[in-house]
Amino acid sequence: MNLRSPQTVTAFSGPSYQLTLKGDTTRHPLPQPASLKPYVDTKSGSLDSWPAHCTSQATSKLGPTVGPPSSSIPSRGSDGEPYQSLVPKPKFLEQLEMYLRKELRNTASDSGPSDTRLQAFREVFEYLIGDFKTYKPLLSAIKNEYEITLSHQREQIRELEPLKAMLVTVSEQCNQKIMGFHEEEREEITALKNERWELLDKVRTMKEEHTSQQMQISKLQDEVATEYLKYRDECDARKLLISDINDLRYQQEDAKKSQGTEKQAEEEQEDPVKLKIALRKCREDLSTATVKLNEMIANYGDVVPRRDFEFLKADFEKLQVEKDELQSDHVTLQKEHDILQETAEKLQEERNTYLEEWETLKGRATPRPDWDRCSKVLEGGEERWTMISQDKRSDELVGLLLKEITGDGEGFEYLECRGIDEEVPIYLRYEGKIRRKKMAHRDAGLIFKEMWTEKAKKDAERSDNSLEDVASFFAQFMLQKYGEQRAAIEWAYNVVDICEQNTKDDHLKMFYDILAGELDEQVYHQFMEQLANLFGALEKKDSELGAEGQLPQDEFEEVLQEFFPVKDEDSLAALMTAVTDELTLQETEKINYKELFTEDEDGSVGPFINKLRTQDREERASYVDEIRQELRDKGDVPVSELRVAIAVIDAEIDKANVMLYLTIAYDLPVEELNQADPVSLDVICKRLQRGPVRRIGSLNSSELK
């Protein structure tokens, strides 16, 4: 019996209900009442009677058949639909079962329990409760209690999910640490065992050497004793022989005295018989000595001399001492090994105890953060972090990190800010704290070199061939390099601080003077152009002498004299001394002039170019002082008098340079010089001092006369 048409049913468009849970505002929609039962059964409490023996059919599992299959009664009809039971079910029950089957077919894709299946059963139960008016409060209370319990269990599951993941992660980390401890202990034990076996091998080797040397000493002692006995026998025989010879001599002398003086002449003559006897005796002694000598060579050819024996004995005693020391060291190491083994066992027991405590506390205790990791991120490294974090609690450490993030950390030195007034250079305009960085001389040189490269590119792109202001460009360059205004200002302050601390460095001083407006940028460009021209002159001279890449010292000095005609002999001698010091040359050694023009990564150069830069600064200052001396009695100087003074002190200067110097002194273009007002001498000298003003010739007007 089909109670509702699929074309007219709208799912979940009927009344809705809401659970009485705290914080749960979800409303669960239900189907229209008409979609569940026909209009004829809209009255509540109208239940059909059903035989008691059919109760098992009502409680059987929902499916295509109600009872078990039978051979006499087919379970399905020809169209595949199940036959109805012999005892008809109540209409309301059939409607509920049909609605539930349809909803479950719609959720057939869900394998296992799901919210969709639960919703279908929930709706059927709602209709069942609604039909039983008498038991509705009790059934509704039971249903609500189930819903509350189910929702509570879901909340607990949702809360325990992160804890489960955290427990798995902590367990893996602890296992890794335990494995790491095992591995370290295993490596230490293996190393100690290997060292012990090596020491045992050394002791065994020394024992064998000691035994061998003892055997050699015993053999040598026996041989020495035998030779000593032979020596004593031979010595005694020699003494007896000497005694016999003396007796014979005394007897002969007594015989000679008893004979008369007549026979004295005959006796003085040698007796041939005696000579034959002596000769025979000497031959016998020679044979005996030869035999003994051969015996000595045969017996003692392999015998070590006493001196070598004493040396070997000293070496043996030394080795014996070393062996005793090694043996004592071995005993000490053995004791230390036992102590370490006991310590390792105690550590193992402590580790097991701590592991058990950790297992107990890991579910309830909050892990402490590893504060030492901050030293890898903060400026200053581990040393500074240890200094500023010593004896601080976790709350204080958090405050310390917040200060570091805001740039107000502890343990730093700070530079004095100059404010934001108009007279402050644009690259230093800032209010607040500026931290002093650990900046080296080389870092400032790298920044200057990179800045000059970028500025040269920007100036080349300008259509009017003018130069951009160095201070403005430096501010833009630092902002572009570091990407943030505060960082750019902080680095600019530190660069200026390095320049102020290294006033003796000509390279940094020139840049700082240009940056501060005390020196014109053209001075730097003219000096670099001068170096390029000097290098070209040296290359030209080298090509004339065969292009060896080196020049003799006299030729190099000659090029300097031709290139710098205004320098005196002392200045040229100072340049040659700088060349010798930089290249460590001998008197006759040639000069590799290309090495003099090389520069480091930060733009630093050698003594030769530094000496050129120093002399250039001194020559410009001296030239301006000569102009001041020439106009010393003047207050305000007009253009004509300054032109005459320049011509007096530098007679070889050309008109173009004179006009250039006048434009610098009066800060006017060439077209307006004729209408220029007189300017005080101090202002003129100050402007000339900061500009590219230097002597052109070596003579003045008095020398020309």
C-alpha positions in Angstrom: 0.0 0.0 0.0 1.6 3.2 -1.2 0.5 6.0 1.2 2.3 9.0 -0.3 3.3 10.0 -3.8 6.9 10.9 -4.5 5.8 13.9 -6.5 4.0 15.5 -3.6 6.4 14.8 -0.7 8.8 17.5 0.4 11.4 16.0 2.8 12.0 17.7 6.1 9.5 20.6 5.5 7.3 20.0 8.4 7.6 20.9 12.1 11.0 21.0 13.8 12.3 20.5 17.3 15.3 21.7 19.4 17.3 19.8 22.0 17.4 21.2 25.6 21.2 21.3 25.6 23.2 24.3 26.8 24.6 26.2 23.9 22.9 24.0 21.3 20.5 26.1 19.1 20.2 23.7 16.2 16.6 22.9 15.2 16.0 19.5 13.6 13.3 19.6 10.8 10.7 16.8 10.4 8.6 15.8 7.3 5.1 17.0 6.9 2.5 14.8 8.8 0.6 14.2 5.6 3.6 12.5 4.1 3.6 9.9 6.8 -0.1 8.9 7.1 -3.3 9.6 5.2 -5.8 12.1 6.2 -8.2 9.3 7.4 -5.8 8.5 10.3 -5.1 12.0 11.5 -6.8 11.4 14.8 -4.3 10.5 17.6 -4.8 7.3 19.6 -6.6 5.4 16.8 -4.5 2.2 16.9 -5.4 -1.0 15.1 -5.7 -4.2 17.1 -3.1 -6.9 16.4 -3.0 -10.6 17.6 -0.6 -11.3 20.3 1.0 -14.2 18.4 2.1 -11.8 15.7 4.3 -9.8 18.0 7.5 -11.5 16.7 6.7 -10.1 13.2 6.6 -6.6 14.5 10.0 -6.9 16.2 11.7 -8.7 13.4 14.4 -6.9 11.4 13.2 -4.6 8.7 13.6 -6.2 5.3 11.9 -7.4 2.2 10.4 -10.5 4.0 8.6 -10.8 7.3 9.0 -14.5 8.1 11.4 -17.2 7.0 11.3 -18.5 3.5 9.1 -21.5 2.8 9.0 -23.9 0.0 5.2 -23.9 -0.3 4.7 -20.1 0.0 6.9 -17.9 -2.2 8.4 -14.9 -0.4 8.1 -12.6 -3.4 5.6 -12.1 -6.2 6.2 -11.9 -9.9 7.1 -8.2 -9.8 9.8 -8.8 -7.1 7.8 -7.2 -4.3 7.5 -9.1 -1.0 4.2 -10.8 -0.2 2.3 -9.4 2.7 2.1 -11.4 5.9 -0.9 -13.6 6.5 -1.8 -11.5 9.5 -1.9 -7.9 8.5 0.0 -5.3 10.5 -1.6 -2.2 11.8 -1.7 0.6 9.3 0.3 3.0 11.4 3.1 0.5 11.9 3.2 -0.3 8.2 3.4 3.4 7.4 6.3 3.9 9.9 8.2 0.9 8.5 7.7 1.9 4.9 8.9 5.5 5.7 11.9 4.1 7.5 12.8 1.7 4.7 12.6 4.5 2.2 14.8 6.8 4.3 17.3 4.0 4.9 17.5 3.3 1.1 18.3 7.0 0.6 21.2 6.6 3.0 22.4 3.2 1.6 25.8 4.8 0.6 26.7 5.2 4.3 28.4 2.0 5.6 27.9 1.6 9.3 26.3 4.0 11.8 25.9 7.6 10.7 24.0 10.8 11.6 21.8 10.4 8.5 20.5 6.9 9.6 20.1 8.2 13.2 18.0 11.1 11.9 15.7 8.7 10.0 15.1 6.6 13.2 14.7 9.8 15.2 11.9 11.0 12.9 10.1 7.7 13.1 10.4 7.8 16.9 9.1 11.3 17.0 5.9 10.3 15.1 5.5 7.3 17.4 5.7 9.6 20.4 3.3 12.0 18.9 0.7 9.3 18.3 0.9 8.0 21.9 -0.5 11.0 23.8 -0.7 9.2 27.1 3.0 8.1 27.1 4.3 11.1 25.2 5.9 12.9 28.2 7.7 9.8 29.4 8.9 8.8 25.9 9.9 12.4 25.1 11.9 12.6 28.4 13.6 9.3 27.5 14.4 10.5 24.0 15.7 13.9 25.3 17.9 12.1 27.8 19.4 9.9 25.0 20.0 13.0 22.9 21.7 14.9 25.8 23.9 11.9 26.5 24.8 11.5 22.9 25.6 15.2 22.5 27.7 15.1 25.7 29.7 12.1 24.4 30.3 13.8 21.1 31.6 16.9 22.9 33.9 14.7 25.0 35.2 13.0 21.9 35.8 16.3 20.2 37.8 17.6 23.2 39.9 14.4 23.5 40.9 14.3 19.8 43.7 17.0 20.2 44.9 15.3 23.4 45.2 12.0 21.6 47.3 13.6 18.9 49.4 15.4 21.5 50.0 12.2 23.4 51.1 10.4 20.3 53.5 13.3 19.5 55.0 13.4 23.0 55.3 9.6 23.1 57.3 9.6 19.8 59.5 12.4 21.1 60.2 10.6 24.3 61.0 7.4 22.5 63.4 9.2 20.2 65.1 10.8 23.2 65.4 7.4 25.0 66.8 5.8 21.8 69.3 8.7 21.6 70.4 8.1 25.2 70.8 4.4 24.4 72.8 5.2 21.3 75.1 7.6 23.2 75.7 5.2 26.0 76.3 2.3 23.5 78.9 4.5 21.7 80.6 5.5 24.9 80.8 1.9 26.1 82.1 0.7 22.8 84.8 3.4 22.8 85.8 2.5 26.3 86.0 -1.2 25.4 88.1 -0.5 22.3 90.4 1.7 24.4 90.8 -1.1 27.0 91.6 -3.7 24.3 94.2 -1.3 22.8 95.8 -0.8 26.2 95.8 -4.6 26.8 97.5 -5.1 23.4 100.2 -2.5 24.3 100.8 -4.2 27.7 101.1 -7.6 26.1 103.6 -6.2 23.5 105.7 -4.6 26.2 105.7 -7.8 28.2 107.0 -9.7 25.2 109.7 -7.1 24.5 110.7 -7.2 28.2 111.0 -11.0 28.1 113.1 -10.9 24.9 115.4 -8.3 26.4 115.8 -10.3 29.6 116.9 -13.3 27.6 119.4 -11.2 25.6 120.8 -9.8 28.9 121.2 -13.3 30.4 123.0 -14.5 27.3 125.2 -11.4 27.3 126.0 -11.9 31.0 127.1 -15.5 30.4 129.3 -14.6 27.5 130.9 -11.7 29.4 131.6 -14.0 32.3 133.3 -16.6 30.0 135.4 -13.9 28.3 136.4 -12.5 31.7 137.7 -15.9 32.8 139.7 -16.2 29.6 141.1 -12.7 30.1 142.1 -13.6 33.7 143.9 -16.7 32.6 145.7 -14.9 29.8 146.7 -12.1 32.2 148.1 -14.6 34.7 150.0 -16.4 32.0 151.4 -13.1 30.7 152.6 -12.2 34.2 154.3 -15.6 34.6 156.0 -15.1 31.3 157.2 -11.7 32.2 158.6 -13.1 35.5 160.5 -15.8 33.6 162.0 -13.3 31.2 163.2 -11.1 34.1 164.8 -14.1 35.8 166.6 -15.1 32.6 167.8 -11.5 32.2 169.1 -11.3 35.7 170.9 -14.7 35.3 172.5 -13.4 32.1 173.7 -10.3 33.7 175.2 -12.2 36.6 177.0 -14.5 34.2 178.4 -11.6 32.3 179.8 -10.0 35.5 181.4 -13.3 36.6 183.4 -13.6 33.3 186.5 -11.7 32.8 187.1 -8.6 30.9 188.9 -10.6 28.2 185.8 -12.2 27.1 183.7 -9.0 27.4 184.1 -8.0 23.8 183.0 -11.5 22.6 180.1 -11.5 25.0 179.1 -8.1 23.7 178.6 -9.6 20.3 175.3 -11.3 19.8 175.1 -15.0 20.2 173.6 -16.6 16.9 172.3 -19.6 18.9 170.5 -17.3 21.2 169.1 -15.3 18.4 167.8 -18.5 16.7 166.2 -19.5 20.0 164.6 -16.1 20.4 163.4 -16.2 16.8 161.8 -19.6 17.2 160.2 -18.4 20.4 158.8 -15.3 18.7 157.4 -17.5 15.9 155.7 -19.7 18.4 154.3 -16.7 20.2 153.1 -15.3 16.9 151.3 -18.6 16.0 149.8 -18.8 19.5 148.6 -15.2 19.3 147.2 -15.8 15.8 145.3 -18.8 17.0 143.9 -16.9 20.0 143.0 -14.0 17.8 141.1 -16.2 15.4 139.3 -17.9 18.3 138.4 -14.5 19.7 137.0 -13.4 16.3 135.0 -16.6 15.9 133.7 -16.5 19.5 133.1 -12.8 19.9 132.2 -11.7 16.4 128.5 -11.4 17.3 129.0 -10.1 20.8 127.7 -6.6 21.6 130.3 -4.1 22.9 129.9 -2.9 26.5 129.0 0.6 25.4 126.1 -0.8 23.3 125.1 -3.0 26.2 124.9 -0.1 28.5 122.8 1.8 25.9 120.5 -1.1 25.6 120.3 -1.4 29.3 119.3 2.3 29.6 116.7 1.9 26.9 115.4 -1.2 28.7 115.1 0.6 32.0 113.3 3.5 30.3 110.9 1.1 28.6 110.4 -0.6 32.0 109.5 2.7 33.6 107.1 3.5 30.7 105.6 0.0 31.0 105.0 0.5 34.7 103.4 3.9 34.0 101.2 2.4 31.3 100.3 -0.4 33.7 99.3 2.1 36.4 97.4 4.1 33.8 95.6 0.9 32.8 94.7 0.2 36.4 93.4 3.8 36.8 91.4 3.5 33.5 90.0 0.2 34.7 88.8 1.8 37.9 87.4 4.8 36.0 85.6 2.4 33.7 84.1 0.6 36.6 83.0 3.9 38.1 81.5 5.0 34.8 79.7 1.7 34.5 78.2 2.2 37.9 77.3 5.7 37.1 75.7 4.5 33.8 73.7 2.0 35.8 72.6 4.7 38.2 71.7 7.0 35.3 69.7 4.1 33.8 67.8 3.7 37.0 67.2 7.5 37.3 66.1 7.6 33.6 63.6 4.8 34.3 62.3 6.7 37.4 62.0 9.9 35.4 60.3 8.0 32.6 57.7 6.7 35.0 57.2 10.1 36.4 56.9 11.5 32.9 54.4 8.9 32.0 52.4 9.9 35.1 52.6 13.6 34.5 52.4 13.8 30.8 48.6 13.8 30.9 48.3 16.5 33.5 51.5 18.7 33.4 52.2 21.4 30.9 55.6 21.1 29.2 58.0 24.0 29.9 59.2 25.9 26.8 62.8 25.5 25.6 64.0 29.1 26.2 67.5 28.3 24.9 66.0 28.2 21.3 65.6 32.0 21.6 69.4 32.4 21.4 69.4 31.2 17.8 67.0 33.9 16.7 67.9 37.0 18.8 70.8 39.3 17.9 73.9 38.7 20.0 73.5 34.9 20.0 73.8 32.6 23.0 76.2 34.9 24.9 73.8 37.8 25.0 70.7 35.6 25.7 72.5 34.0 28.6 73.3 37.4 30.0 69.9 39.0 29.8 67.8 35.9 30.7 69.8 34.8 33.8 67.7 34.3 36.9 64.4 35.3 35.2 61.1 33.6 35.5 58.9 32.5 32.6 56.7 35.6 32.8 59.8 37.8 32.8 61.2 36.0 29.8 58.0 36.5 27.9 58.2 40.3 28.7 61.9 40.2 27.5 60.9 38.6 24.2 58.1 41.2 23.7 60.7 44.0 24.2 63.0 42.3 21.6 60.1 42.2 19.1 59.4 45.9 19.7 63.1 46.7 19.4 63.6 47.8 23.0 65.6 44.8 24.2 68.1 44.7 27.1 71.8 44.6 26.9 72.2 47.0 23.9 73.9 50.3 23.5 71.9 53.1 22.0 72.9 56.0 19.8 71.6 59.5 20.4 68.9 60.5 17.9 69.1 64.0 16.3 65.4 64.5 16.0 63.3 65.5 12.9 64.3 69.2 12.5 65.0 70.6 9.1 68.8 71.1 9.9 69.1 67.3 10.5 70.1 65.4 7.4 67.1 63.5 5.8 68.7 60.1 6.4 69.0 60.8 10.2 65.6 62.3 10.9 64.1 60.1 13.5 62.7 60.2 17.1 63.1 57.3 19.4 65.8 54.8 20.3 68.5 53.7 17.8 70.3 50.6 18.8 74.1 50.5 18.2 75.0 47.5 16.1 78.2 45.5 16.2 79.2 47.0 12.9 82.7 46.7 11.5 84.7 49.0 9.4 84.3 46.6 6.5 80.5 46.7 6.7 80.4 50.5 6.2 82.8 50.2 3.3 80.5 47.6 1.6 77.5 50.0 2.0 79.5 52.9 0.5 80.7 50.9 -2.4 77.2 49.6 -3.2 75.8 53.1 -2.8 78.3 54.6 -5.3 77.5 51.9 -7.8 73.8 52.5 -7.6 74.2 56.3 -7.7 76.4 56.1 -10.8 73.6 54.2 -12.6 70.9 56.7 -11.5 73.0 59.7 -12.5 73.7 58.1 -15.9 69.9 57.9 -16.5 69.4 61.7 -15.8 68.8 63.6 -19.0 70.3 66.9 -17.8 73.7 65.3 -16.8 73.3 66.7 -13.3 74.1 64.8 -10.1 71.5 63.9 -7.5 72.0 65.1 -4.0 74.0 62.5 -2.1 72.1 62.8 1.2 68.7 62.3 -0.5 70.0 59.4 -2.6 71.6 57.8 0.5 68.2 57.9 2.3 66.4 56.4 -0.6 69.2 53.8 -1.1 69.0 52.7 2.6 65.2 52.5 2.5 65.4 50.4 -0.7 68.1 48.1 0.7 66.5 47.3 4.1 62.8 47.7 3.1 61.6 49.4 6.3 62.0 53.0 7.5 63.1 52.2 11.0 65.7 49.6 9.9 67.1 52.1 7.2 67.4 54.9 9.8 69.1 52.5 12.3 71.7 51.4 9.7 72.3 54.9 8.6 73.0 56.0 12.2 75.4 53.1 12.7 77.2 54.0 9.4 77.6 57.6 10.5 78.8 56.4 13.9 81.5 54.1 12.2 82.6 57.1 10.1 82.9 59.3 13.1 85.0 56.7 15.0 87.4 56.2 12.0 88.3 59.7 11.1 91.8 58.6 10.1 90.5 56.4 7.4 90.7 58.6 4.2 88.2 56.4 2.4 85.5 56.7 5.0 86.3 60.3 5.8 85.8 61.3 2.2 82.4 59.6 2.0 81.3 61.1 5.3 82.4 64.6 4.3 80.4 64.3 1.0 77.4 62.9 2.9 77.5 65.7 5.5 77.8 68.3 2.8 81.3 69.4 3.8 82.8 68.1 0.5 81.5 68.3 -3.1 80.8 65.0 -4.9 82.9 66.2 -7.8 86.0 65.8 -5.6 85.4 62.1 -5.4 84.7 61.7 -9.1 87.7 63.9 -10.1 90.0 61.8 -7.8 88.7 58.5 -9.4 89.2 60.0 -12.9 92.7 61.0 -11.8 93.5 57.4 -10.7 92.1 56.1 -14.1 94.4 58.5 -16.0 97.4 57.5 -13.9 96.8 53.9 -14.6 96.5 54.6 -18.3 99.9 56.5 -18.2 101.5 53.5 -16.5 100.1 51.1 -19.0 101.3 53.2 -21.8 104.8 53.2 -20.4 104.6 49.5 -19.9 103.6 48.9 -23.5 106.7 51.0 -24.6 109.0 48.8 -22.5 107.5 45.5 -23.8 104.2 45.0 -21.9 105.6 42.9 -19.1 103.1 44.1 -16.6 105.9 45.5 -14.5 108.0 48.7 -14.5 111.4 49.5 -13.1 111.4 51.8 -10.1 113.1 54.6 -11.9 110.6 54.4 -14.8 107.7 54.3 -12.4 109.0 57.4 -10.6 109.5 59.2 -14.0 105.8 58.5 -14.9 104.8 60.0 -11.5 106.9 63.1 -12.1 105.3 63.6 -15.6 101.8 63.0 -14.3 102.0 65.1 -11.2 104.1 68.2 -12.2 102.9 70.2 -9.2 104.2 67.7 -6.6 107.6 68.4 -5.0 110.4 65.8 -4.4 109.2 65.1 -0.9 105.7 64.2 -2.1 107.1 61.9 -4.9 109.5 60.3 -2.4 106.6 59.6 0.0 104.6 58.0 -2.9 107.6 55.8 -3.7 107.9 54.8 -0.1 104.2 53.8 0.0 104.8 51.7 -3.2 107.7 49.9 -1.6 105.8 49.3 1.7 102.8 48.0 -0.1 104.6 45.6 -2.5 107.6 44.8 -0.1 110.1 45.5 -2.9 113.9 45.2 -2.9 116.0 48.0 -4.4 116.3 46.5 -7.8 113.0 44.7 -8.0 110.4 45.8 -10.6 107.0 47.3 -9.6 103.8 45.4 -10.4 101.8 48.6 -10.8 98.5 46.8 -11.4 98.5 45.5 -7.8 98.6 49.1 -6.6 95.2 49.9 -8.1 93.3 46.8 -6.7 90.8 47.3 -4.0 89.1 45.0 -1.5 85.4 44.0 -1.5 84.6 46.9 0.8 86.4 49.4 -1.4 89.5 49.7 0.8 92.8 50.3 -1.1 96.5 50.1 -0.3 99.0 52.6 1.1 99.8 54.0 -2.3 96.3 55.2 -3.2 95.7 56.3 0.4 98.8 58.4 0.2 97.5 59.9 -3.1 94.2 60.7 -1.4 95.9 62.3 1.6 98.2 64.4 -0.6 95.2 65.5 -2.7 93.4 66.7 0.4 96.5 68.5 1.7 97.1 70.1 -1.7 93.6 71.4 -2.0 93.8 72.8 1.6 97.1 74.4 0.8 95.8 76.0 -2.4 92.8 77.5 -0.6 95.2 78.8 2.2 97.3 80.6 -0.5 94.2 82.3 -1.9 93.3 83.4 1.7 96.9 84.7 2.2 96.6 86.6 -1.1 93.3 88.2 0.0 94.0 88.4 3.7 93.4 92.2 4.0 90.0 92.0 2.2 86.6 91.8 3.9 84.1 91.2 1.1 85.8 90.1 -2.1 84.4 90.9 -5.5 84.7 88.6 -8.5 87.5 90.6 -10.2 89.8 90.5 -7.2 89.3 86.8 -6.7 90.1 86.2 -10.4 93.3 88.2 -10.0 94.3 86.3 -6.8 93.8 82.9 -8.5 95.9 84.1 -11.5 98.6 85.3 -9.1 99.1 82.1 -7.1 98.5 79.8 -10.1 100.0 81.4 -13.2 99.5 78.3 -15.4 95.7 78.0 -14.8 93.5 78.1 -17.8 90.3 80.2 -18.2 87.9 77.2 -17.9 89.2 76.3 -14.4 89.2 79.9 -13.3 85.5 80.2 -14.3 84.8 76.9 -12.5 86.5 78.1 -9.3 84.5 81.4 -9.5 81.2 79.7 -9.9 82.1 77.5 -6.8 83.1 80.5 -4.7 80.1 82.7 -5.5 77.6 79.8 -5.9 76.3 81.2 -9.2 76.3 80.1 -12.8 78.8 81.5 -15.2 76.2 83.8 -16.8 75.5 85.6 -13.5 79.1 86.2 -12.3 79.2 89.7 -13.7 76.3 90.7 -11.5 77.5 88.9 -8.4 77.8 90.8 -5.2 81.0 90.7 -3.1 81.2 87.8 -0.7 83.1 87.5 2.5 86.5 85.9 2.4 85.6 83.2 4.9 82.6 82.1 2.9 84.7 82.0 -0.3 87.4 79.9 1.3 84.8 77.5 2.8 83.1 77.0 -0.5 86.5 76.5 -2.3 87.6 74.1 0.4 84.6 71.8 -0.2 84.8 71.9 -4.0 87.1 70.3 -6.6 89.7 73.2 -6.4 93.4 72.3 -6.8 96.5 73.8 -8.3 96.9 73.4 -12.1 100.5 74.5 -12.6 103.6 74.6 -10.4 104.5 78.3 -11.0 103.0 81.5 -9.7 103.2 85.0 -11.3 106.3 86.0 -9.3 108.2 82.9 -10.6 107.2 83.7 -14.1 108.8 87.2 -13.8 
